[in-house]
Amino acid sequence: MSSRSVKQIIPAVAVSDGAGVKIKRSLGLNAQLRFDPFLMLDCFGSEQADDYIKGFPPHPHRGFETVTYMLDGHMLHEDHLGNKGHLKSGGVQWMTAGRGIIHSEMPQQEHGLMRGFQLWINLPAAEKMKPAAYADIPPEQIPECLPAAGARVKVIAGSFHFAGNEVQGPIFGLSTEPQFYDIRLSAGSELTVQLPAGHHALLYPFAGKVAVKDQDTLQHVNEHHAGLLTDGDHVILSAAVDASLILLAGKPIAEPVAQYGPFVMNTNAEIELAIRDYQQGKLTAGGPAAQIELNTPA
């Protein structure tokens, strides 16, 4: 058993994206701030409509996956194929852009709190040009467990193991083997999270702060900071105050990354082709988007 520790902390920086949505970006601020297979991590959250009301009008993607997790609020996703999906509080949209998709994410509220995350996950070269696929996951399909006193975990992707139990999230079977947990810790609680050895892992507190415990050492990760973890088969989380965080892990792809905005490929030539395909209306050729297979417990 080897415990993970914090090897790097990335403060989230206030930026704007889409049509002026105010967000906090940690991973993805530049090419050096990626953590294979994770390309970008944005946290958005505001009760001021002007910070989010213009949303994310139609825009393209190729070569990776986008994951939108709505903590609070209501957004509508639409794509060029006519698919629509409502993202409401506690729900997730997991989209594989593959060879190409053009979509929008627009607020369906004019006031109140809108809060959540968008994560970009890379695809290996062999999958970058596969047909687009997506899954809209309502909150009732996301399992929740109480693995320790003062700890509550929602399992969005992968499996969560504790005390001989396994809780499997709705997303599974992807090549990067993603683990995505929403963890809530009460003040004074401690939680050991099993993680696949060799996977890159990080945590991001969005309310309060947490500490990573390694032997007798506590490494604190403050609110709106991404804490990248060393390798190991588990991480011990400790909370001196009430804390809410997401914990992510994924299998590294270990391939070259070429990125131009919403296109993520392996070479500059492939990026140039993506731009030409988009300009010529060929980006999304190759058939309709499919449904991502979900785990649906009986």
Backbone bond lengths (Angstrom), bond angles and torsions (degrees), N, CA, C in turn:
res aa  C-N    CA-C-N  psi(-1)  N-CA   C-N-CA  omega(-1)  CA-C   N-CA-C  phi
1 M - - - 1.463 - - 1.527 109.05 -
2 S 1.328 117.14 123.78 1.463 121.64 178.91 1.524 108.92 -124.60
3 S 1.326 115.08 125.65 1.451 120.86 -176.68 1.524 110.16 -87.74
4 R 1.311 115.87 139.59 1.462 121.19 177.50 1.527 110.12 -82.30
5 S 1.330 114.96 151.24 1.457 121.56 174.29 1.529 108.12 -128.56
6 V 1.322 116.34 176.42 1.467 121.26 179.94 1.526 108.82 -88.07
7 K 1.331 115.23 126.17 1.468 118.31 178.63 1.526 112.81 -106.75
8 Q 1.333 117.58 -19.66 1.462 120.58 179.09 1.517 108.97 -157.24
9 I 1.318 116.28 140.79 1.463 121.72 175.05 1.519 108.42 -118.33
10 I 1.341 115.82 129.08 1.462 122.07 -179.47 1.528 108.65 -115.41
11 P 1.318 118.85 108.73 1.472 119.85 176.21 1.532 110.12 -66.19
12 A 1.319 116.49 137.41 1.458 119.89 174.74 1.527 109.32 -73.17
13 V 1.323 115.74 139.79 1.463 122.49 -177.35 1.520 108.87 -112.77
14 A 1.323 117.16 137.14 1.463 121.54 178.92 1.523 109.87 -71.76
15 V 1.337 116.10 122.00 1.462 122.84 176.48 1.527 106.92 -138.77
16 S 1.325 116.06 177.28 1.461 120.35 173.42 1.524 109.05 -126.62
17 D 1.330 115.86 151.27 1.459 121.01 -179.16 1.521 107.44 -145.82
18 G 1.336 115.20 176.55 1.454 118.98 -176.96 1.518 110.11 61.28
19 A 1.338 116.02 -131.07 1.466 121.26 179.75 1.520 110.90 -97.61
20 G 1.328 116.72 28.12 1.451 120.61 178.12 1.511 114.62 112.34
21 V 1.336 117.14 20.96 1.454 120.69 178.18 1.533 108.87 -71.82
22 K 1.330 116.29 130.73 1.463 120.45 -179.91 1.525 109.57 -85.41
23 I 1.327 115.80 125.68 1.458 121.57 -176.97 1.518 109.57 -135.77
24 K 1.345 115.23 169.14 1.454 122.79 172.09 1.526 107.30 -115.64
25 R 1.327 116.86 120.17 1.471 121.56 -175.90 1.517 110.12 -112.17
26 S 1.319 115.98 130.18 1.467 122.08 175.48 1.529 108.34 -110.41
27 L 1.320 117.88 -84.84 1.461 119.00 172.96 1.527 109.75 -60.32
28 G 1.333 115.60 141.77 1.453 119.86 174.91 1.504 115.35 94.65
29 L 1.326 118.04 1.31 1.462 119.25 176.87 1.521 111.34 -61.91
30 N 1.325 116.16 -31.16 1.462 121.70 173.34 1.524 108.32 -156.57
31 A 1.322 116.76 175.71 1.463 121.10 -175.18 1.518 112.61 -63.81
32 Q 1.343 117.23 -24.33 1.459 119.94 -179.90 1.534 111.87 -80.11
33 L 1.314 117.26 -16.36 1.457 121.02 -177.88 1.526 110.81 -103.74
34 R 1.318 115.43 54.07 1.454 122.92 168.62 1.526 107.18 -114.03
35 F 1.330 116.52 163.28 1.462 120.59 178.72 1.521 106.89 -143.73
36 D 1.310 115.18 80.51 1.460 125.26 -174.93 1.541 112.16 -35.30
37 P 1.356 117.72 122.10 1.461 129.72 10.90 1.528 114.38 -93.94
38 F 1.346 118.46 10.02 1.454 120.83 -175.82 1.529 110.25 -85.83
39 L 1.329 114.90 126.37 1.463 121.84 -175.88 1.519 112.51 -98.00
40 M 1.327 116.86 -38.09 1.462 120.80 -173.46 1.512 109.45 -156.02
41 L 1.343 115.33 144.43 1.459 120.98 173.89 1.517 108.24 -137.11
42 D 1.332 115.93 117.25 1.461 123.08 177.53 1.521 109.32 -113.74
43 C 1.320 116.07 141.00 1.459 122.10 171.23 1.522 107.69 -120.26
44 F 1.317 116.60 126.06 1.465 119.78 177.35 1.522 107.93 -118.08
45 G 1.325 115.64 145.71 1.452 118.82 179.64 1.512 111.80 -174.31
46 S 1.321 116.52 119.09 1.461 120.84 179.63 1.526 109.94 -163.88
47 E 1.327 115.21 148.49 1.463 121.48 171.17 1.521 110.92 -97.79
48 Q 1.338 116.76 -1.50 1.461 121.65 179.16 1.531 109.45 -94.86
49 A 1.320 116.70 115.70 1.463 120.50 -174.94 1.523 112.44 -58.13
50 D 1.312 117.36 -33.41 1.466 119.88 -179.27 1.526 112.35 -61.46
51 D 1.337 116.95 -20.52 1.458 120.24 -179.40 1.527 112.81 -79.37
52 Y 1.358 117.19 -15.55 1.463 118.44 -175.62 1.519 114.82 -140.40
53 I 1.322 119.34 -9.72 1.452 121.76 -165.44 1.531 113.53 -63.44
54 K 1.339 118.35 -29.15 1.471 120.19 -177.78 1.524 112.84 -81.26
55 G 1.314 117.25 -12.64 1.444 121.98 169.84 1.516 116.04 60.31
56 F 1.334 113.58 -152.98 1.461 122.01 -177.55 1.533 108.40 -123.61
57 P 1.342 117.15 89.39 1.466 120.72 179.72 1.531 111.35 -60.95
58 P 1.358 117.70 173.16 1.470 120.10 -174.78 1.532 113.77 -50.67
59 H 1.326 115.03 131.17 1.463 122.25 179.85 1.531 108.64 -152.33
60 P 1.326 117.35 155.67 1.467 120.20 -176.09 1.523 113.17 -93.99
61 H 1.342 114.81 161.95 1.466 122.34 169.63 1.530 108.12 -143.77
62 R 1.319 115.89 149.55 1.472 121.39 169.49 1.523 108.84 -151.56
63 G 1.339 116.16 138.12 1.447 121.22 165.68 1.518 117.51 95.44
64 F 1.354 118.99 5.27 1.459 119.97 -178.22 1.523 109.73 -157.84
65 E 1.340 116.06 -175.55 1.453 121.91 179.15 1.525 110.28 -116.45
66 T 1.319 116.03 145.58 1.463 120.71 172.86 1.525 108.60 -115.71
67 V 1.325 115.28 138.46 1.463 121.53 177.71 1.524 107.77 -124.83
68 T 1.322 116.56 119.39 1.458 121.67 177.22 1.522 108.43 -111.04
69 Y 1.323 115.93 121.34 1.466 122.27 179.70 1.518 108.03 -116.04
70 M 1.329 115.73 112.97 1.460 121.21 -179.03 1.524 109.88 -90.91
71 L 1.316 116.31 112.16 1.460 120.21 173.80 1.523 110.59 -77.96
72 D 1.324 115.84 -43.67 1.462 121.91 179.86 1.526 108.23 -145.92
73 G 1.323 116.08 140.72 1.460 119.59 174.89 1.517 113.41 113.61
74 H 1.330 115.20 -169.40 1.461 122.01 -173.19 1.523 108.90 -150.02
75 M 1.334 115.76 119.06 1.460 121.66 175.20 1.524 109.22 -127.82
76 L 1.320 115.51 153.15 1.460 122.16 177.91 1.513 109.18 -112.05
77 H 1.325 115.80 125.07 1.456 121.74 174.31 1.525 108.94 -98.45
78 E 1.323 116.16 133.48 1.464 121.92 173.57 1.519 108.53 -136.18
79 D 1.352 116.87 144.79 1.460 118.89 177.16 1.522 110.80 -125.18
80 H 1.339 115.18 177.16 1.466 121.26 -173.79 1.524 112.63 -68.68
81 L 1.331 117.28 -13.07 1.457 121.51 -179.93 1.525 112.45 -91.99
82 G 1.336 116.22 -1.40 1.455 119.79 -179.73 1.518 114.13 92.68
83 N 1.330 116.96 3.36 1.466 119.55 177.06 1.526 110.22 -72.59
84 K 1.323 115.95 142.88 1.458 121.93 177.40 1.519 109.24 -132.98
85 G 1.318 115.72 144.71 1.453 119.85 176.62 1.515 110.32 -149.92
86 H 1.328 116.63 132.61 1.458 121.31 179.10 1.526 109.28 -93.62
87 L 1.337 115.40 122.03 1.455 121.46 175.79 1.517 107.81 -98.91
88 K 1.331 116.26 112.20 1.451 121.49 -178.47 1.523 109.81 -116.82
89 S 1.320 116.34 172.26 1.464 122.03 -175.06 1.524 111.24 -48.76
90 G 1.332 115.89 124.47 1.458 121.52 178.70 1.511 114.57 88.07
91 G 1.331 118.30 -3.73 1.461 121.38 -177.32 1.519 112.50 -96.77
92 V 1.330 114.60 166.96 1.465 122.32 -176.45 1.519 109.37 -135.27
93 Q 1.343 114.95 141.96 1.463 119.03 164.45 1.517 108.03 -118.13
94 W 1.332 114.76 126.18 1.465 121.63 178.85 1.526 106.46 -113.57
95 M 1.310 116.47 112.33 1.462 120.53 -175.26 1.526 111.32 -120.36
96 T 1.306 116.27 127.94 1.458 122.45 172.45 1.521 107.49 -98.05
97 A 1.322 116.56 109.46 1.465 119.38 -178.46 1.523 111.18 -68.87
98 G 1.357 117.10 -36.02 1.453 119.10 -179.45 1.522 111.67 55.53
99 R 1.343 115.89 -135.09 1.463 119.26 -176.20 1.517 112.35 -70.03
100 G 1.340 117.16 -17.46 1.455 116.36 174.08 1.505 114.15 159.54
101 I 1.318 114.60 141.08 1.454 121.53 172.35 1.522 107.82 -151.41
102 I 1.321 115.90 148.74 1.465 122.36 175.09 1.521 106.40 -119.25
103 H 1.319 116.53 120.09 1.460 118.62 -175.06 1.524 110.80 -143.33
104 S 1.316 114.28 169.80 1.467 121.60 176.37 1.516 108.42 -134.79
105 E 1.331 115.60 154.63 1.458 122.73 173.66 1.527 106.68 -133.96
106 M 1.327 115.60 109.17 1.459 120.51 -172.29 1.531 111.18 -122.95
107 P 1.338 116.53 135.88 1.468 120.71 179.03 1.527 111.66 -59.96
108 Q 1.324 114.95 142.62 1.456 121.99 176.23 1.529 110.01 -113.86
109 Q 1.336 116.16 29.00 1.462 122.25 177.11 1.516 108.16 -143.63
110 E 1.306 116.11 150.77 1.460 121.71 -178.72 1.517 112.20 -109.75
111 H 1.334 117.54 -2.04 1.462 121.35 177.60 1.522 107.99 -160.14
112 G 1.312 115.44 168.96 1.456 120.34 178.57 1.521 112.93 92.99
113 L 1.315 115.22 175.78 1.462 122.41 -175.14 1.521 111.61 -75.34
114 M 1.324 115.55 128.99 1.464 121.98 167.41 1.517 107.31 -121.86
115 R 1.350 116.18 123.64 1.461 120.02 -172.48 1.513 109.54 -149.58
116 G 1.335 116.32 139.74 1.451 119.32 177.85 1.519 112.08 172.71
117 F 1.321 114.86 -164.37 1.454 122.55 -177.18 1.521 110.52 -132.29
118 Q 1.337 114.85 150.72 1.457 119.54 161.34 1.517 108.26 -128.18
119 L 1.328 113.81 128.96 1.460 123.06 -178.56 1.520 108.89 -118.26
120 W 1.334 117.04 136.10 1.460 122.09 172.88 1.520 108.78 -107.98
121 I 1.339 115.94 127.72 1.460 122.69 179.62 1.524 108.45 -118.49
122 N 1.310 116.73 128.25 1.460 121.25 -178.54 1.529 110.98 -68.47
123 L 1.331 115.45 159.64 1.459 123.24 172.31 1.517 109.27 -116.19
124 P 1.326 118.43 146.02 1.463 119.76 174.79 1.522 110.61 -67.19
125 A 1.325 116.12 159.43 1.465 121.82 -176.44 1.526 111.95 -52.75
126 A 1.328 116.92 -38.29 1.462 120.97 -176.40 1.523 112.66 -67.24
127 E 1.354 117.78 -14.80 1.465 120.92 -176.34 1.521 113.63 -114.95
128 K 1.311 117.69 -4.34 1.462 119.86 -173.75 1.523 113.35 -64.56
129 M 1.332 117.92 -26.54 1.461 119.82 -176.92 1.522 112.35 -109.92
130 K 1.322 117.19 20.40 1.460 118.74 176.50 1.533 109.71 -78.75
131 P 1.329 117.97 161.81 1.472 119.41 179.86 1.524 111.77 -59.31
132 A 1.322 115.61 148.95 1.455 121.07 177.98 1.529 110.74 -63.08
133 A 1.317 115.66 152.39 1.463 121.55 177.93 1.524 108.07 -150.16
134 Y 1.322 115.67 157.79 1.455 118.27 -178.97 1.519 110.61 -156.02
135 A 1.322 114.95 163.06 1.458 121.99 173.84 1.516 108.35 -144.30
136 D 1.315 116.68 129.65 1.459 122.58 171.68 1.522 107.03 -102.07
137 I 1.327 116.68 118.17 1.460 121.79 -170.82 1.529 109.22 -114.74
138 P 1.322 117.86 108.78 1.471 119.62 178.56 1.530 110.11 -71.37
139 P 1.333 117.44 158.72 1.470 120.01 -175.90 1.516 114.11 -58.66
140 E 1.336 117.13 -31.32 1.466 118.73 -177.69 1.535 112.43 -69.62
141 Q 1.326 117.91 -13.16 1.465 120.84 176.65 1.530 112.59 -94.91
142 I 1.332 117.42 3.71 1.464 121.14 178.75 1.525 108.07 -103.07
143 P 1.341 117.46 111.38 1.470 119.39 -175.86 1.521 112.42 -70.73
144 E 1.314 115.44 153.43 1.452 122.62 -178.40 1.528 108.87 -131.06
145 C 1.332 116.48 143.19 1.457 119.73 178.83 1.519 110.41 -138.10
146 L 1.335 115.02 163.30 1.469 122.84 179.28 1.523 106.83 -120.16
147 P 1.334 117.69 82.53 1.469 120.32 -170.94 1.518 115.37 -78.90
148 A 1.332 118.32 -15.13 1.465 121.66 -179.45 1.515 108.25 -157.78
149 A 1.302 116.30 162.90 1.462 120.74 179.09 1.523 109.82 -59.59
150 G 1.329 116.61 126.01 1.460 121.45 179.03 1.506 114.53 79.20
151 A 1.332 118.24 11.03 1.473 121.72 -178.13 1.527 110.20 -123.95
152 R 1.324 115.33 136.27 1.469 122.27 176.63 1.522 107.85 -134.86
153 V 1.334 116.55 133.19 1.461 121.31 -174.69 1.522 110.31 -130.55
154 K 1.331 116.70 128.70 1.458 122.93 168.87 1.525 107.45 -99.86
155 V 1.330 116.41 131.31 1.464 121.76 -175.92 1.524 108.32 -105.79
156 I 1.325 115.65 102.92 1.461 121.41 -177.65 1.523 111.30 -86.80
157 A 1.329 116.88 -40.21 1.465 121.49 -179.92 1.512 109.21 -142.65
158 G 1.339 115.51 148.50 1.446 120.59 179.90 1.520 111.72 76.73
159 S 1.324 115.66 -161.38 1.461 121.86 -178.35 1.519 110.22 -123.05
160 F 1.317 115.07 147.79 1.468 121.28 176.11 1.520 107.38 -116.53
161 H 1.349 116.58 126.98 1.458 122.50 -176.25 1.526 110.45 -112.31
162 F 1.325 116.18 134.44 1.465 120.65 174.78 1.524 108.91 -159.93
163 A 1.323 115.38 136.10 1.466 122.90 173.53 1.529 112.60 48.01
164 G 1.322 116.57 42.59 1.455 120.77 179.48 1.507 115.15 79.48
165 N 1.327 117.79 3.07 1.465 122.42 179.61 1.526 110.00 -103.63
166 E 1.321 115.71 153.59 1.461 122.01 174.33 1.519 108.55 -131.02
167 V 1.323 115.79 126.24 1.460 121.46 176.47 1.519 106.99 -115.58
168 Q 1.327 116.43 118.24 1.460 120.41 -176.51 1.521 110.34 -102.22
169 G 1.334 114.88 130.49 1.455 120.70 178.12 1.509 112.10 -77.00
170 P 1.326 117.40 172.12 1.468 120.74 -177.47 1.517 114.29 -69.39
171 I 1.337 118.41 -24.04 1.461 121.37 179.46 1.532 108.94 -100.19
172 F 1.335 115.83 125.86 1.458 120.25 -179.62 1.533 108.17 -157.34
173 G 1.332 116.42 167.38 1.458 121.04 172.65 1.512 115.53 79.16
174 L 1.348 119.18 11.23 1.454 121.19 178.79 1.523 109.99 -86.02
175 S 1.323 116.95 156.63 1.459 120.52 -172.93 1.522 112.64 -66.26
176 T 1.322 118.11 -28.52 1.467 120.21 178.33 1.533 112.27 -86.72
177 E 1.328 117.09 -0.11 1.461 122.80 175.76 1.536 112.58 48.55
178 P 1.337 117.41 51.24 1.468 119.05 -174.10 1.524 113.01 -67.43
179 Q 1.331 114.50 142.54 1.461 123.33 168.66 1.531 106.22 -115.02
180 F 1.325 117.35 129.82 1.463 122.07 -178.13 1.522 106.67 -138.85
181 Y 1.344 115.48 112.25 1.458 121.43 -178.86 1.531 110.26 -122.60
182 D 1.324 116.05 138.84 1.459 123.25 167.65 1.522 105.74 -102.38
183 I 1.340 116.61 115.62 1.461 121.81 -173.08 1.525 110.01 -116.77
184 R 1.332 115.91 131.48 1.462 121.77 175.02 1.532 107.65 -118.30
185 L 1.332 115.86 127.42 1.451 122.21 -178.27 1.529 110.15 -122.28
186 S 1.311 116.22 132.14 1.463 120.67 174.40 1.524 109.42 -82.62
187 A 1.328 116.53 155.33 1.460 121.21 179.18 1.524 110.14 -55.50
188 G 1.336 115.33 131.65 1.457 121.04 179.09 1.511 114.82 88.91
189 S 1.330 118.44 0.10 1.467 121.14 -177.72 1.524 111.67 -91.44
190 E 1.326 114.15 162.85 1.465 121.54 178.05 1.515 108.08 -141.37
191 L 1.330 116.44 141.33 1.464 121.27 -176.68 1.525 109.73 -140.75
192 T 1.331 116.27 129.98 1.461 121.76 172.57 1.516 108.76 -99.03
193 V 1.329 116.29 124.63 1.464 122.29 -178.57 1.526 108.41 -112.47
194 Q 1.341 116.23 121.68 1.458 120.85 176.60 1.534 108.78 -76.87
195 L 1.335 116.59 134.30 1.455 121.93 179.68 1.525 108.94 -134.95
196 P 1.337 118.19 145.49 1.467 119.71 179.47 1.532 111.31 -63.46
197 A 1.313 117.10 126.20 1.458 120.77 175.94 1.522 109.22 -60.76
198 G 1.323 116.54 139.53 1.458 121.64 -178.47 1.510 114.02 92.89
199 H 1.327 117.71 -18.45 1.459 120.60 176.39 1.529 109.73 -79.74
200 H 1.317 115.87 141.95 1.457 119.47 170.57 1.529 108.46 -74.93
201 A 1.325 116.33 140.62 1.463 120.19 -177.20 1.519 109.80 -141.33
202 L 1.334 114.89 149.63 1.458 121.48 177.98 1.513 109.48 -151.16
203 L 1.314 115.35 159.18 1.455 120.44 175.36 1.525 109.11 -129.25
204 Y 1.338 114.82 154.75 1.464 120.98 -177.81 1.523 108.32 -143.11
205 P 1.350 118.40 103.25 1.466 120.05 174.99 1.540 110.45 -74.01
206 F 1.333 116.40 128.97 1.466 119.42 176.97 1.522 112.12 -109.90
207 A 1.319 116.08 -1.96 1.470 121.36 171.25 1.521 106.87 -154.51
208 G 1.311 117.17 125.35 1.452 120.47 -176.71 1.523 111.30 77.17
209 K 1.316 116.05 -163.88 1.457 120.50 178.58 1.524 108.72 -141.38
210 V 1.337 115.88 159.53 1.453 121.41 179.46 1.523 109.02 -130.09
211 A 1.317 115.27 163.77 1.455 121.06 174.68 1.520 108.39 -122.45
212 V 1.320 115.97 141.66 1.454 122.15 173.12 1.524 106.93 -96.91
213 K 1.321 115.41 124.16 1.464 121.42 -174.53 1.521 109.62 -100.32
214 D 1.320 116.44 122.80 1.466 122.65 176.83 1.520 107.34 -130.11
215 Q 1.335 115.35 106.71 1.464 121.63 -171.44 1.533 108.39 57.03
216 D 1.317 118.65 -118.37 1.469 119.99 -178.97 1.524 112.55 -101.16
217 T 1.333 116.68 10.82 1.461 121.09 -176.56 1.522 110.58 -101.56
218 L 1.334 116.75 136.70 1.457 122.39 174.42 1.522 108.85 -114.16
219 Q 1.331 116.75 124.87 1.464 122.05 176.74 1.523 107.41 -112.16
220 H 1.322 116.52 115.81 1.457 120.93 -173.78 1.529 111.17 -86.67
221 V 1.329 114.73 138.80 1.466 121.85 173.88 1.521 106.54 -121.13
222 N 1.308 115.92 115.38 1.457 121.24 -174.79 1.527 112.06 -81.19
223 E 1.321 113.93 166.83 1.468 121.22 178.13 1.525 110.63 -55.05
224 H 1.325 115.79 137.13 1.465 124.67 179.30 1.536 112.51 59.47
225 H 1.326 114.67 40.49 1.460 123.12 168.60 1.529 107.64 -129.04
226 A 1.319 116.65 139.85 1.456 120.94 174.74 1.526 108.52 -94.20
227 G 1.314 116.28 125.37 1.456 120.92 178.25 1.516 109.94 -105.45
228 L 1.335 117.17 109.11 1.456 121.49 178.03 1.520 109.05 -81.32
229 L 1.329 116.49 135.47 1.455 121.37 -172.74 1.521 112.13 -104.20
230 T 1.340 115.06 151.45 1.458 120.74 171.47 1.526 109.35 -71.52
231 D 1.331 116.82 175.09 1.456 120.87 178.88 1.526 110.23 -74.95
232 G 1.316 115.77 161.89 1.446 122.28 -179.83 1.509 109.79 156.07
233 D 1.326 117.04 175.56 1.470 118.90 -178.76 1.523 113.42 -105.15
234 H 1.345 116.96 3.25 1.457 119.16 174.09 1.525 109.50 -162.95
235 V 1.321 114.91 162.87 1.461 121.22 173.98 1.522 107.36 -133.52
236 I 1.334 116.31 140.00 1.458 121.77 179.27 1.526 108.24 -105.85
237 L 1.320 116.19 120.28 1.456 122.31 -178.95 1.525 109.39 -105.25
238 S 1.319 115.37 137.59 1.460 121.42 179.66 1.521 109.02 -131.19
239 A 1.332 116.41 137.74 1.464 120.49 -177.93 1.515 110.32 -124.32
240 A 1.321 116.01 119.80 1.463 120.48 174.18 1.522 110.83 -84.85
241 V 1.326 116.58 -23.72 1.465 123.35 176.39 1.526 107.59 -129.92
242 D 1.319 117.64 164.54 1.459 120.15 175.28 1.523 109.51 -56.19
243 A 1.325 116.65 135.01 1.461 120.29 -175.53 1.518 110.85 -142.50
244 S 1.327 115.18 145.18 1.460 123.39 173.21 1.520 108.01 -125.64
245 L 1.322 116.36 132.89 1.460 119.68 -177.29 1.515 110.33 -151.27
246 I 1.334 115.29 160.55 1.449 120.06 166.17 1.518 107.80 -107.89
247 L 1.330 115.74 146.34 1.455 122.86 176.91 1.520 107.16 -125.05
248 L 1.328 116.18 126.48 1.452 122.98 -175.90 1.515 110.37 -122.10
249 A 1.328 116.98 144.54 1.460 121.96 171.61 1.509 108.12 -146.64
250 G 1.333 116.57 148.18 1.457 120.74 179.87 1.526 111.03 -158.53
251 K 1.317 115.35 154.01 1.457 122.11 179.41 1.528 109.78 -77.39
252 P 1.345 118.31 122.43 1.473 119.38 179.92 1.523 111.99 -61.23
253 I 1.328 115.73 144.96 1.464 121.70 178.89 1.524 110.91 -89.84
254 A 1.328 116.75 -35.45 1.477 122.75 176.93 1.528 111.61 59.11
255 E 1.327 115.90 48.23 1.466 122.63 174.37 1.526 108.68 -127.69
256 P 1.339 117.14 158.60 1.472 119.03 177.01 1.526 110.85 -60.82
257 V 1.334 115.82 147.57 1.464 122.07 178.65 1.521 108.77 -120.13
258 A 1.330 115.84 123.18 1.460 122.22 171.24 1.521 106.51 -118.16
259 Q 1.322 116.72 125.12 1.464 120.26 -175.97 1.512 110.74 -131.99
260 Y 1.331 114.00 137.56 1.462 121.39 170.28 1.521 106.28 -136.04
261 G 1.341 115.96 98.15 1.462 119.40 -179.20 1.515 111.80 56.67
262 P 1.342 117.69 -118.33 1.459 121.37 -174.72 1.520 114.70 -85.62
263 F 1.333 117.81 9.31 1.462 121.93 178.50 1.529 108.48 -113.75
264 V 1.332 116.99 127.54 1.466 121.66 -179.90 1.523 107.96 -130.26
265 M 1.323 115.61 109.88 1.457 121.47 -178.08 1.528 109.07 -127.94
266 N 1.344 116.69 -162.29 1.468 120.72 -178.99 1.524 113.26 -104.77
267 T 1.333 117.06 -22.60 1.467 120.39 -177.74 1.519 110.29 -136.32
268 N 1.320 115.65 160.41 1.463 120.06 177.04 1.522 111.12 -65.34
269 A 1.335 116.82 -33.96 1.466 120.14 178.34 1.527 110.36 -61.78
270 E 1.327 117.61 -38.58 1.460 120.86 178.62 1.530 111.20 -69.46
271 I 1.322 116.88 -32.63 1.462 120.54 175.00 1.525 109.85 -66.05
272 E 1.315 116.96 -44.74 1.468 120.51 178.75 1.516 110.82 -60.78
273 L 1.339 117.10 -38.37 1.462 120.48 177.49 1.524 110.67 -65.77
274 A 1.324 117.41 -40.97 1.468 120.87 178.83 1.524 110.58 -60.70
275 I 1.333 116.75 -42.36 1.467 120.45 179.27 1.522 110.19 -64.19
276 R 1.341 117.11 -44.08 1.477 120.18 178.80 1.520 110.47 -63.34
277 D 1.331 116.63 -44.33 1.463 120.01 179.97 1.524 110.70 -59.66
278 Y 1.331 116.71 -41.23 1.458 120.00 179.32 1.524 110.81 -65.82
279 Q 1.326 117.05 -44.11 1.459 120.97 -179.49 1.522 111.96 -64.77
280 Q 1.344 116.21 -30.76 1.464 121.18 -177.27 1.528 113.16 -97.66
281 G 1.326 116.34 6.30 1.456 119.92 178.52 1.513 114.25 74.05
282 K 1.335 117.76 23.26 1.463 121.80 -177.32 1.524 112.91 -109.37
283 L 1.308 117.33 0.96 1.460 120.34 -173.21 1.518 112.34 -57.88
284 T 1.320 116.69 -39.15 1.455 120.95 -170.68 1.519 113.47 -101.86
285 A 1.333 118.43 11.63 1.463 120.58 179.51 1.520 110.22 -63.45
286 G 1.325 116.21 150.99 1.460 119.07 175.72 1.510 114.45 122.46
287 G 1.331 117.73 15.09 1.451 119.13 174.77 1.510 113.03 105.85
288 P 1.336 116.27 166.10 1.464 121.03 -176.68 1.515 112.01 -72.61
289 A 1.332 115.51 160.48 1.458 120.95 176.27 1.523 109.46 -68.53
290 A 1.317 115.12 142.23 1.458 121.37 179.08 1.519 109.92 -101.03
291 Q 1.313 115.85 168.41 1.456 120.94 173.90 1.523 109.01 -89.02
292 I 1.325 116.99 131.89 1.457 120.45 172.94 1.522 108.11 -70.76
293 E 1.325 116.03 134.35 1.465 119.88 179.22 1.515 110.14 -67.99
294 L 1.321 115.65 131.22 1.460 120.93 -178.91 1.515 110.65 -110.33
295 N 1.314 115.21 150.75 1.449 120.95 168.96 1.521 107.58 -80.75
296 T 1.310 117.62 121.84 1.465 121.20 -179.14 1.523 108.43 -124.16
297 P 1.325 117.32 91.92 1.472 120.47 -178.52 1.518 111.71 -57.76
298 A 1.312 115.33 144.70 1.472 120.28 179.20 1.531 110.06 -68.92
